[in-house]
Structure formats: C-alpha cells, structure tokens
C-alpha cells in the first residue's frame, strides 16, 4: 500500500505547480538491501506528473540504484543512514532529550495537524 501522500508546491501564483508525492516507508533489516520489487511497486502506483518517495531503514543495492537511474524513475530514495541522521537532527532541533521524548512531541503535533485537515 501507500504509507504517505504529500504535495510539493513549485513556483507561486499563476506559475504554481502542485506535484503529488506518493510515499512508501519500510522498516527493513539493515543488513540486507531493500527489495527491488517494493521499489517497482511504488513506481507503478505513480500517475503522470507525480513523484515517488521510498524510505527504508535498510539500504539500496547497486542494482536497484542503477535501475532507478537508468529507467529515470521519478523516485526519491532515503536509506537508513540518511533517515537516522535526519532523525537525530530533528531531535536536536526540537530540544528533546531522546527519541522517545521526540516521538511524544510528534504524537501531539500529529493530532493537532490531523484535526486541521480538510478533505475536498
């Protein structure tokens, strides 16, 4: 399935383009590369003009990276190392004591933001 959907606004006013970002997130064994089938499934769900994002706690094999590049898939890839670095940065920026403290903050923020969502 799809784990998250977002929108990236490029430009402004009359020259604004809204790009849908369809994402898949996988908690996978950090010792094994992510399965290329999952990447292909994510790309297969994209509609014209959309981009995909694949986030994993694992890493991408050389073959998977080559396929993404050669086939020019519109796919953002985030591996486990990048994910860990970004998480540590966010923890520090938030002033949290540790990951559990940070997750509690995220839970509260999520509840606030999700109540403000409007579905058209």
C-alpha positions as CSV (number, residue, x, y, z in Angstrom):
1,X,0.0,0.0,0.0
2,X,0.8,3.6,0.2
3,X,2.2,5.0,3.5
4,X,2.0,8.7,2.9
5,X,0.9,11.2,0.3
6,X,2.1,14.8,0.2
7,X,2.2,17.7,-2.1
8,X,5.1,19.8,-3.2
9,X,4.3,23.3,-4.5
10,X,6.7,24.6,-7.1
11,X,6.5,28.3,-8.0
12,X,3.8,30.7,-7.0
13,X,0.7,32.4,-8.2
14,X,-0.2,31.7,-11.9
15,X,3.1,29.9,-12.3
16,X,2.5,27.5,-9.4
17,X,2.5,23.7,-10.0
18,X,1.3,21.3,-7.4
19,X,3.2,17.9,-7.5
20,X,1.8,14.9,-5.7
21,X,4.4,12.9,-3.7
22,X,3.4,9.3,-3.1
23,X,5.4,7.6,-0.5
24,X,6.3,4.1,0.8
25,X,8.1,3.6,4.1
26,X,9.6,0.2,5.1
27,X,11.1,-0.9,8.3
28,X,13.6,-3.5,7.0
29,X,16.6,-5.5,8.1
30,X,19.6,-3.0,7.9
31,X,21.9,-5.8,6.9
32,X,20.0,-6.6,3.6
33,X,19.2,-4.3,0.7
34,X,15.6,-3.3,0.2
35,X,13.7,-5.5,-2.2
36,X,13.6,-4.1,-5.7
37,X,10.1,-5.4,-6.1
38,X,8.9,-2.8,-3.5
39,X,10.6,0.0,-5.4
40,X,8.9,-1.2,-8.6
41,X,5.5,-1.3,-6.9
42,X,5.9,2.2,-5.6
43,X,6.8,3.5,-9.1
44,X,3.9,1.5,-10.6
45,X,1.4,3.4,-8.4
46,X,2.5,6.8,-9.7
47,X,0.3,8.8,-12.0
48,X,1.5,11.2,-14.7
49,X,3.3,14.1,-13.1
50,X,3.6,12.5,-9.7
51,X,6.9,11.7,-7.9
52,X,7.5,8.8,-5.5
53,X,9.4,8.6,-2.3
54,X,10.8,5.4,-0.8
55,X,12.1,5.5,2.7
56,X,13.8,2.4,4.3
57,X,15.7,1.6,7.4
58,X,17.8,-0.6,5.1
59,X,19.9,0.4,2.0
60,X,19.5,0.2,-1.7
61,X,21.5,-2.3,-3.7
62,X,23.8,-1.2,-6.5
63,X,21.4,-2.9,-8.9
64,X,18.4,-1.1,-7.6
65,X,20.1,2.2,-7.7
66,X,21.2,1.5,-11.3
67,X,17.6,0.6,-12.4
68,X,16.2,3.8,-10.8
69,X,18.8,5.9,-12.6
70,X,18.7,4.1,-16.0
71,X,14.9,4.0,-16.1
72,X,14.7,7.6,-14.9
73,X,12.2,6.8,-12.3
74,X,10.8,9.9,-10.5
75,X,11.7,8.4,-7.2
76,X,13.3,10.0,-4.1
77,X,15.2,7.4,-2.1
78,X,16.1,7.7,1.6
79,X,18.2,5.0,3.1
80,X,18.6,4.0,6.8
81,X,21.7,6.1,7.3
82,X,20.1,9.2,5.9
83,X,16.9,8.5,7.9
84,X,18.9,8.1,11.2
85,X,20.9,11.3,10.5
86,X,17.8,13.3,9.8
87,X,16.0,11.9,12.9
88,X,19.0,12.9,15.1
89,X,19.0,16.4,13.6
90,X,15.2,16.8,14.3
91,X,15.6,15.5,17.9
92,X,18.3,18.1,18.5
93,X,16.4,20.9,16.9
94,X,13.3,20.1,18.9
95,X,15.2,20.2,22.2
96,X,14.1,16.7,23.0
97,X,16.1,14.6,25.5
98,X,15.9,11.5,23.4
99,X,14.0,9.6,20.7
100,X,11.1,8.7,23.0
101,X,10.7,12.3,24.1
102,X,10.7,13.4,20.5
103,X,8.1,10.8,19.5
104,X,5.8,12.1,22.2
105,X,6.1,15.6,20.7
106,X,5.4,14.2,17.2
107,X,2.3,12.5,18.5
108,X,0.9,15.7,19.9
109,X,1.8,17.6,16.7
110,X,0.2,15.0,14.6
111,X,-3.1,15.1,16.5
112,X,-3.2,18.9,16.1
113,X,-2.4,18.8,12.4
114,X,-4.7,15.9,11.6
115,X,-7.7,17.7,13.1
116,X,-7.0,20.7,10.9
117,X,-7.0,18.7,7.7
118,X,-9.8,19.5,5.2
119,X,-10.8,16.9,2.7
120,X,-12.2,18.1,-0.6
